[in-house]
Amino acid sequence: MPLPPSPRPGSPTASARASRQASSPLRVGIAGAGLLGRLVAWALARQGHHVSVFDPAPQALPAHDGHGAAGFTAAGMLSPLAELDAAEPEVAHRGWQSIAHWQAIVAELGARPTRPPHFAQSGSLMVAHGPDLGAARRVLQRLEQVEAGFASAHRPQSLTQQGLQQLEPDLHGSGGPLHAWWLPGEAHIDTVATLQALHDDADGVRWHWAQPVQDVAPGQIWLGNPEQAQPLGFDLVCDLRGTGARPAVPVRGVRGEVVWLHAPGLHLQRPVRLLHPRHRVYIVPRPGERVLVGASEIESEDRSPMSLRSAVELMAAAHSILPALAEARILRLDTNLRPALPDHRPQVHHEKGLLRINGLYRHGWLLAPALVDDALRALGLGSLPRGDSPPSHAPIPDPNLDIDVTQAA
């Protein structure tokens, strides 16, 4: 169900809704304490609503056992432009909006004495080994076909070797110079720290752990408890369970795999995607000298631990462009399932007493704030904070950066 346009700020409708919000707090039941669940709970709690969250996980912290919230396993790349390789332009437009939201959300989370989650908007890189230039060019051609509506500052910019070394001195090809492109304006976020901060900062929210939700209906939640004869009643129910929403939602799980490394001495400032004919490998820096290495997607609902082959392929690909990873220590091999619908597009459905969001696929962190903001506005429940700078105004290239203006994409 498409979301209706939200009222203009300051309009009579928006003002009336704001008054009702302030004077009549709602009782809200949320099924699912993953990224969407915590984000909605945090947003509604800030407005004074009475929020209860139900989730099968035993606690707020991740277990890294392949069965918790998929948001914990995500590397946290916020890459609207890079995702145009396999996604619709709408994903990119929503992605730029989400970056502006994350900027403001992280700032608010950092207003407390605890350190804010790491968020950086310093662009990202796509690189390819010499023999893989043809495959890389095909990716860039796909980006060019759909990027015409974006500001020039958002478009991939080919880098010389000198330009690449200016941005990331530790990037070196194992078999010769790397081909590289800079994607300005893209960002990355520490997913684990942000999920924990959203939980800790959601004052007044009642978190019900080890409480799986069996079914939902407008204003009603049934827990997976044989002794519960009657559903729990709420003014609004939010079904944000991901793959747990089956069979009500035709969602499937798409396996994601991530290797966590501790790499002292590695100086990586931004995410890097290695373009390869067979797969896409990404490398994302985290605070504490940590690096995450992962692959975009695997069509499987297998939740078992990572295989030897997958682990070796991921780490070998990362080492082929970051030789400094040779002495990195393996901290964790993480797997999980991302919720995807048959058309790979997210679903946002709302009716009186019920909001359902699902199917964010591999774009969870890239789409969640924009979708939640739209849903809150459509329901007359306020909005998420957003950064001052419009997302269409990404940082322009450093005038001193050595950009290759002759190399064809």
N, C-alpha and C positions, 0 to 999 in steps of 0.2 A: 504494500500500500504506500504510494508516494506521500511524502510529508507535505502538508499544506504550507504555504508561505507564512512565516512568522510575522506578527504585527511589528510595525516600525517602532523603534524605541521612542518613547514619549507620546505615542498615540493613545487615545482614550482607552482602547482595548488593553494595551500593554499596561497602562497605569492601573486600570481596574483589576487586572490579574495580579499585579504586584501587591495591591492592597489586600486581596483575598489571601495571597500567600502569607503575608505578614500576620493577618488576623486569624487565619484558619489553617493551622498546620495539619498536614495529611499523615495518615498512618500508611507507610509504604513498606511492602514486603518484597525483598529482592532475592531471587533464586540464582545463586552463583556468585562467588567471591573472587572471580578472576579480574582481568583488567577492566572489563565493562562494569562488572558488579561493584568494584571498589571505586571506580570513577563516578558512577551514578550515586552511590552511597555518600561519598565525600561531598558531591555537589549539593545533594538534597539536604544533608545534615547542616551545611553552611547556611541554608535558608530556614532552618528551624523545624524541619519536618521530622517526624518520629520514624526512624528507619530501622528495620530488622533485616539481617542478611543471613541466608541459610546456604550451607555448602558442605559437601561430603568430606572435605579435607579435615584432618585432625587438628590443624592449627593454622595461624596466619602465615607462618614461615614456610618456604618451599621445602619439600622432601626430596626433590630431584630424583624421583623414582619413576617418572614417565606417566604418573597418574594425577598430578596436580594441575593447577591452572597453566594453560599453554603460555600465558604472558610471561611466566618466570623463565621459560626456556628461550624466548626470543632474544636476539642479539640487540635489538633496539635501534636499528637503522631507520631513519626517517628520510626516505629517498624517493620523493615524488617523481623526479625526472627519470631516474634509473628504472623505476617500475613500469614506465611506458613501454619497455621491451615486451611485456606480456600482459599489460593491463590497459583498460580504457582510459581516455583522457580525464574522465570524471574522477578516477582514483587520484590522479595527480593534483587536480584542483582541490579535492578534499584534503589531500596530503599537505599542501601549502597552508591551508586553513589550520590543520592540526598542529603544524610546527609553531604557528603563532599562539595557539592555545597552550601547547606544552611549555613554551617560553614563560607564559604568565602563570601557569599552574605550578611549575617548579619554583618560581619566585615566591609564590604564596606559601608553598610547603617549606621554603627556607626561612620564612619569617619567624619560625620558632627557634628555640636554642639549638636544636639538632641541625646538623649540616644538611643542606639541601641535596637532593639527588643530582648526580652529574648530568648536565645537559650542555651540549655544544653545537653551535651552528657555524661550522667552519668548512662546509662543503664536503664532498666525497670524491673518490677517485675510481675510475675504471682503468684497468691495465690489461695488457695482453702480451704474451711472448711473441717474438718475431714470426714464427711459423703459424701463429693463430690470428694474424692480422685480418685475414679474410673473414673469419667468423666474427671478429670484433666489428668490422665494417658493416656486416649485415645487421648487427644489433644497432649500431648508430644510424643506419638508414631507417630502421623501424622507428627510432626516436624522432628522426627528422620528419617522418610522415605525419606525426601527430603533435609536434611541438610548435607548430606555426602560431598557435594562439597564446604562447607564453612570451613573457618579456625576454629580450635578448640576454639579460643577465642570467636567465635560467638555463640556457642552452649549453650542451657539452662543449668544452674548449680544449682543442688538442694542445698538448704540452710538448715542448722540446725536452731533451734530457736535462738541460740546465733548469728548466722550469719545474720538472718533476723533483729534482734534487732540492730546489728551493722549498717545496712544500713538504716532502717526505724524504730526507736524506738516507733513511735506512732501506728504501725500496731499490732493489737491484735484481735484474733477471739472472737466473742461473745459467742461461744459455746465450746471453747477450743482452743488449739494451732492450728495455721495455717500451712498448707503445703505451701512451698514457693520455687520458682525458680527464679534465677537472670538471666537476658538476657543482657549481657554486650555489650556495643557499641551502643545500641539504644539511641534515643534522643527525645527531645520534643521542640516545638517552640511556641511562643505567636503569634497566627494566626492573631488576630485583629491588634496588633501593627505592625506586619510585612506587612500586606496588606496596612496599612496606610503609612508606611515608603516607600514602593515601589511606592506608588502614589506621595508622597511628594518629593522623590528623583529623580523622572523621569523628569529631566529638559527639558523644551521645548515641552513636550507632550501636545497636545490639548485634553482636556477631555470634551466630549459632553454628559452631563447628561440629563436624561429625554428624551433620543433619542433612542427608540427601533429600532433594525434592523429588517426589514421585510424579506430580502433575500440577498444572496451574490452570486457572480460569480467571476471567475478570473478577478482581477483588478476592480471589481465593487461592490458597496454597495447600496442597496435600503433601505431607512429609512421608518419607519412606519408613513409616512406623506402623506396624500392624495394630497397635493399640489406639491409634488416632482414628476415631470414628467420624469426626467432623473436620472439615478444612479450617485452616486459620483464615480469619477475615481481615481485609485491608481495604483502604480507599483506593490504593493503586498497587498492582502487582507488576514487577519487572522481571521478565524471564530472560536471563542473560547467562544461560548455562552452557553455551557452546555445544559440544557433542553430547552433553548430558540432556539436551532438550529432545532427543529422539524418544518416541516416534512422532511427537507432535510436529517436529520440523524435519524435513528430509535432508539432514546434515550428515556429512561423513567426515572422518578424520584423515588428514594428510600429514604424514610423518615428517618431522623436522629433527635434524641432528646438529648438535653443537659441541665442539671441543673447547673446554676452558683451559687456558694455559697461563702460567706465571712466567713472565719474560722480563726479568730485571735487565736494565740497560737498553731495552728497545724503546725508541722514541717514535711512536706512531700517534699522530694527532687526529686522524679522521678515518672513517671507514674506507675500505678498499675492496673492490670487486674484481676478481680475476675472470676475464672472459675466456672461455674455453669452448671448443666445438661440442663437447659432450655435457658439460655442466657449468653452473655458476657457483663459484666459491667466494664467500665474503669473509673479511677479516675486520673486526671491530675492536677498538681499544676501550678499556675500562679502567677506572681508577685502581690504584694499588698494583700497578705494573702487570695488570691482567690483560689478556687478549682472548677474544672469542672467535673461533673459526667454524663456519657452518656452510651448509648447502641449502639452496632455496627450497626445494620440495622433493618428496618421495611419495608416490602414489601407493600408500600402504597404511593400514590401520594397526600395524604391528607396534606394540608398546615395549617390546623387549629391549635389552641393552644394545648399544651400538656394536656393529660387527667389526672384526679386525680389518676387513677390506675398506669399509667406510672410514674408519679412523685413520688408516694409513693414507688413503687417497686425500682426505681433507688436510692432514698435516703435511704431506708431501707437497701439495699444491701451495699451501701457505709458505712453506720453507723455500719453494722455488722463486718467490719474489721478496722474501724477507729472510736472508741468510742468518740474521741475528737470532732467529728462533731456534737455531740448532741446539742451544743449551736450555731452551725453555722446559719447564717442568709441567707435566700433565696434572691438572687439578681435578678435572671431572669430565666424563663423557656423558652428555645429557641428551635425552630424547623426549619427544612429546608429540601430541596430535593437535593440529590446527583445525578448527571447524570450517568446513567448506560446503557450500550449496552446489547443486548440479551446474549452475551457470557461473560459478565462481564470483558472483556478485553478492554483496551484503544484503540482508533483508531487515527492513525496519517496518514493523507493524504496530499500530496502536489503535485502540478502541477504548470505550469507556471502561476504566478500571484495569486496563492491561496495556503494557508496553513490552514488545519483544524485539530484540536485536540479536542477530546471529549471522554466521557465514562470513566473518571478516577474513577468512582464509589466511594468507601469509601477510596480510596488510593490517594486522590488529593494531599495532602501535601507530601506524600511519593514518588509520581511519577513525579510530575510536573517539577522540575528542570532537572531531567534526560531526560525526553521527550523533553522539550524545548531545552536543549543543543543539543540533537541529531538532532532536526529539524533545528536549526540555522546552524549547521555544514553542514547538507545536502544541505541547500539552499545557502551556501557560505556566511553566514551572521555572522561569528565569533562564539563565544561560551559564555557560562556563566562562571563566576569565580568559581574556585574549590579549596578546601583546599589542603594543601601540603601533608597530610597523605593519602595514598591510602585507600579506604574504606574497603579493605580486612584486614586492620590492626586495628581492633577495640581495645580499651583499654583492656589489659589483667587483669585478676582478681587481686585484692589486695592480696598479699601473706599472709596477716594477717587475711583475711576474713574467717570466720568459715563456710566451705563448707561441706555438707554432701556427703561423697564419698561412702557411703554404701547403701543409699536409692535408690531403683530402680525408674526409671522414670515411 
